[in-house]
């Protein structure tokens, strides 16, 4: 999360200076990419686990009896 926070700070600083351009060194860009990919992968894994837990089939049988 450190690189994401740094990126947010850089964008905020550029915004306050009314700058139209933000330049990141390739190392920073790679680290930022890696953090974003890890967050997406973790989120996907978490959602997959939750979906697996809610995919249980529930069978309901309703009979009219003698009606």
ZIQUICOR-V368066 format. One record per residue. N is the residue number from 1. D_CENTER is the distance of its C-alpha to the mean C-alpha in Angstrom with 2 decimals. Layout:
{{N | D_CENTER} {N | D_CENTER}}
This chain:
{{1 | 12.22} {2 | 15.71} {3 | 15.27} {4 | 12.54} {5 | 15.06} {6 | 17.86} {7 | 16.43} {8 | 16.04} {9 | 19.59} {10 | 20.94} {11 | 19.77} {12 | 21.27} {13 | 24.42} {14 | 24.79} {15 | 24.39} {16 | 27.14} {17 | 29.36} {18 | 28.89} {19 | 27.99} {20 | 26.82} {21 | 25.67} {22 | 23.31} {23 | 24.09} {24 | 22.10} {25 | 23.95} {26 | 22.74} {27 | 22.07} {28 | 19.75} {29 | 17.97} {30 | 17.61} {31 | 16.35} {32 | 13.71} {33 | 12.73} {34 | 12.77} {35 | 10.53} {36 | 7.79} {37 | 8.59} {38 | 8.74} {39 | 5.35} {40 | 4.35} {41 | 7.66} {42 | 7.57} {43 | 5.17} {44 | 7.54} {45 | 10.36} {46 | 10.06} {47 | 10.08} {48 | 12.86} {49 | 14.78} {50 | 14.73} {51 | 15.85} {52 | 18.50} {53 | 19.78} {54 | 20.27} {55 | 21.89} {56 | 25.18} {57 | 28.08} {58 | 30.33} {59 | 33.82} {60 | 36.03} {61 | 39.68} {62 | 41.84} {63 | 45.54} {64 | 48.14} {65 | 50.68} {66 | 54.11} {67 | 52.98}}
